[in-house]
Amino acid sequence: MLREIGLTPIWRLRERTPGTHAASTVPESAEVADPSAVASPAPPASPVTGHPSPGDGDRRIAIMRMDWPLLKDAVAQCRDCPLHARRRKTVFGVGDENADWMFVGEGPGADEDAQGDPFVGQAGKLLDSMLAAIDLKRGENVYIANVVKCRPPGNRNPEPDEAQKCEPYLQRQIELIRPKLIVALGRVAALNLLARDASIASLRGRVLDYKGTPLVVTYHPAYLLRSLTEKSKAWEDLCFAVETMQRLQAAALAPN
């Protein structure tokens, strides 16, 4: 518990002997190379759901400076929201780290939690089929990630404060990949990326914006497994995404 709130290493107070005072709680052999590096207690989380708590600004700044190895390690060690308590594995993301295409879902399910990769269950098989339908393949010019990196209990939607804690990780992934197009899979992913409330129907068939990166929206594969009649709409969305990518690539090649 002390380690998770930043109060480590743990030093034991020497027993006092008669006529002496405990001069220090630090053993004589201890060396502190940089006193400023000793962590102070983390500030309490904000009671307002989904709002940043004190210290989140410094945390975001640190995350935005991370390279791939540091970012992956930070996610693996993260304890910043309650989702960490029940996870088996964090689900960082998978694919081409220089991809033009980035697909973002809402959060890991049971299979993802067990294996540590996104979209590996039945929804993952459907996503692979969707990619193949537009001549894409997992890991080849495609990166797949989620809004949250730990499984919400019972596969529920992430709470706003949980998504808020993971948001800098996802933003940094997007900054490092620099995709030409983001495809938001489902309403939860779309709302968290766009930071506004809207229906899937109002977002489909439009080129939206995530911090300067074009974004389109379609249904989550897990939803399509439950609602087979919506698969035709998802196909329309994929075709629209391909057309959007073609326009983006043509614009990039056009002379100024």
N, C-alpha and C positions, 0 to 999 in steps of 0.2 A: 504493500500500500504506500509506504514512504517513497519507494522508487518511482511509482507512477505519478506522484505529485511533486517530484523533483527534489526530495529531501534525501539524497544519497550522495556520497557514501555514508554509511551509518557508523558513527564513532561511539565507542563505549566510554563512559566516564570512569576514570581510575578511582579505586577506593581510596578515601582519604586516610592518612595515617595521623596519629596524634601530633599536634603542633605544626601541621603543614596544611596548605590549601591546595585544592586541585587547580594547578596553574593553567591547565589546558585540557580541553576535551579531545584534543588531537594527539594520537600516539607520537612519540619522539621520532619514530621512523617515517612518519607520514611526510610526503612532499606535496606541496601545492604549487604547481608550475605557474598557474594563472588564477589568482583569487576571483577574478571577474567571471571565470568559467563555471564557478559553482552555481548550480541552478537554484533559483528562488522558488518558493511555492507558487504553483499555478493559480491564477485568479479564478474565482468561482464562475461557473457557467451562468450565462444570462438566464433568468427565469422566463424571459419572453421567447417563446418557441420560434425558432428560425432566425432570430436576430443574433448578430455577432456578439460574443462575450468579450470582456476586457482582455487584451493580449492577442486577440485574433489578428490584428493588423501586423504585429511583429511575426506571428506564425506564417501569415500569407507571404510576407516579404521573404522570409527564409525559404519557403517552398518555391517561390518564383525564381530563386537563384539556383535551384538544384539541377544537376545533370541527371541522365537516366539512372545510373547506379544509385545515386543518393536518393532520388525520388522513389525508386523501387524499395530501397531499404526503409525509408520513412513510412511508406504505406504498410510494409510488413510489420513494423514495430508500433503502428499507430494505436493509441488508446484514448483518442480524443472524443469518442462518443460511445454510448452504451452498446452499440452493435458488436464491439470487439469481444464482449464477455462470452458470447455463445459461438463465435466463429470457430471453424476448424482451420480454414486457410483464408487469407486475404486473396481477393481476385483483382489483380492489378490491371490487366489488359493483355492483349496478345496481337501479334501481327507485325507488319512492316512499319518500322519506326520512321520511314520516309514516305509513307503512303499518301496518295492523292485522295483516297477515300477513307473516311472515318465513320464507323457506325457506333452509336451510343445507345445502350439500353438503360434500364432503371437500376437493377441490382442483381446480385447472384442469387441463384436458387440452390436447392439441396445438392444437385450434381456439381455445380460450380464451386460450392463451398467445400466439397470433398476433394475436388481435383485442383482447384486454384486457377482455373481458366474460365473465361466467360463463354456462355452459350455452348455448353457441351451436352446438355440433355436433349429432350425432344424438340424444344424450341431452337436449340442450336442446330439440330439437323435441318429444321425448316429454314433457318437463316442461311445455312450453307446452300440449300436448294435455291433460295432467293438470289444469292450471289451468283450461283452458276447460271441462272436464267438471264443475267445481264453480263455474262462472260467475265465474272470476277471469281476470285478464289481466296479463301481465308489465308492470310499470311503473304499474299502476293499483291502488292499495291493496295492492301486493305488493312486497317487497324480496327480492332473491336475493343470497346471499353464499356464501363457502366458509370452511372451517376454516383453510386456508393460502392465501396470496395469490399464490404462485408455483408453477409446475408441477413436481411431483416427476418425476424422470427416468423415462421409460418408463411414465408414468402409474401408478407404484406408489403404495401408500398412504403418506401422510406419516409420517415417523418421529416418535416422541414428542417429541424435542427441537425438531424443526421446528414441530410444532403448538404447543408450549409458547411459542416465540418469537412466533408469530402470535396467540396467544390474547388478549392485551390489545387488539389491533386489533379482533378480532371482538366482544369484550365492549363496547368503546367504541361500535362500530356499533349494537349492541343497545341500549345506554343512550341513544344519540341518537335512534334510531327509536322506542323504547318500543312495540314491537309488542304486540298483545293475545295473539298465539299464535305460537310458533315451531314449524315443521315440520322435523325433522331428517331429511335424506335419506340413509339408509344407516347402517350400523353405525359406520363411522369418525366420521361427524359426531355421531351420538348419544353415543358413548363420550367424545368430547372435550368435548361440551357438558355432559354429566352427570358427567364425571370419575369414571367407574367402569366396570368391565368387565361386560358382559352380552350376551346374544344378542338378535338382532332379535325372535325369537319371544317372549321374555320382556318386551320393551318395548312391543310393538304393543298397541293397544287400551287404553292407559292414559294418563291425564293426568299427566305428570311435571313436574318443576320445574327451571328454569334461573334461579337467583338471583332468584326471585320471579315469573318469567314462565312461564306454562303452556307445556308443550312436549309434542308428540306425535311419534311415530316412524313412518316408513314406509321402503320400499325406495328405493335410489338408482335413478334412471332408467337409468343405464348397466347396472346389474344386471338390470333388467327387460328390456332389449334382448337380454340373453343367456339370460334365464329367463322365457320368455313365459307359462309356467303360473302364475307368481306375480302376474300383472297383476290377477287377481281379488282377491287379498289387498290389493294396493295400492289398489284401488278401495274396499275396505272401510275402509282406513285414511283415505282422503280423506273418505269419508262420516262417519267418526268425527270427523275434524278439523272438518268443517262443523258437526256437532252440538255439538262443544265450543265453537266460536266463537259459536254461537247462544246457548248457555248463558252464556257470558262477557258477551255483549252484553246479554242479559236481566238478568243480575245487576247490570250497570253502570247500567241504567235503573231498577232497582227502588228504591223509597224506602227510606231507612235506618230 
